[in-house]
Structures are given as C-alpha cells and as structure tokens.
Amino acid sequence: MEEDFRRRLIQGALNLALGLLATWLATYITNKILGEPEEPKLIG
C-alpha cells in the first residue's frame, strides 16, 4: 500500500513538472518564431 502511494506521488510530481516544462517550452518557441507579444495599452 505504501509503495503504491509513493509511486502515485512520484508520478503526480513528474506529471506536474513535465507539464510545466512543456508549457514553458511551447511559449518560448512561439515567442521566438512570432516575436514577443506587445504590451496591452490601457485606455484612459
């Protein structure tokens, strides 16, 4: 039972870390291809 819990905990942590890495990498590549996004202009 404890080994199953440890396995699920490690799997969840890896899923979180790899998901964050994939999101960062996709944003990085997109910004390199299309350029940095412009800052939104405030009306007022």
C-alpha positions in Angstrom: 0.0 0.0 0.0 2.8 2.4 0.9 4.7 1.6 -2.3 1.6 2.3 -4.3 1.2 5.7 -2.6 4.8 6.6 -3.2 4.5 5.6 -6.9 1.4 7.7 -7.4 3.1 10.7 -5.6 6.2 10.5 -7.8 4.1 10.1 -10.9 2.0 13.1 -10.0 5.1 15.2 -9.3 6.6 14.2 -12.6 3.4 14.9 -14.5 3.3 18.4 -12.9 6.9 19.1 -13.7 6.8 17.9 -17.3 3.5 19.7 -17.9 5.1 23.0 -16.7 8.2 22.3 -18.8 6.1 21.6 -21.9 4.1 24.8 -21.4 7.2 26.9 -20.9 8.9 25.4 -24.0 5.8 25.9 -26.2 5.6 29.6 -25.1 9.4 30.1 -25.7 9.3 28.6 -29.2 6.2 30.6 -30.1 7.8 33.8 -29.0 11.0 33.0 -30.9 9.0 32.4 -34.1 6.4 35.2 -33.8 8.3 37.7 -31.6 7.4 38.9 -28.1 3.8 39.9 -27.6 3.1 43.6 -27.4 2.1 45.1 -24.0 -1.6 45.9 -23.8 -2.4 49.6 -24.0 -4.6 51.0 -21.3 -7.4 53.3 -22.3 -7.7 56.4 -20.1 
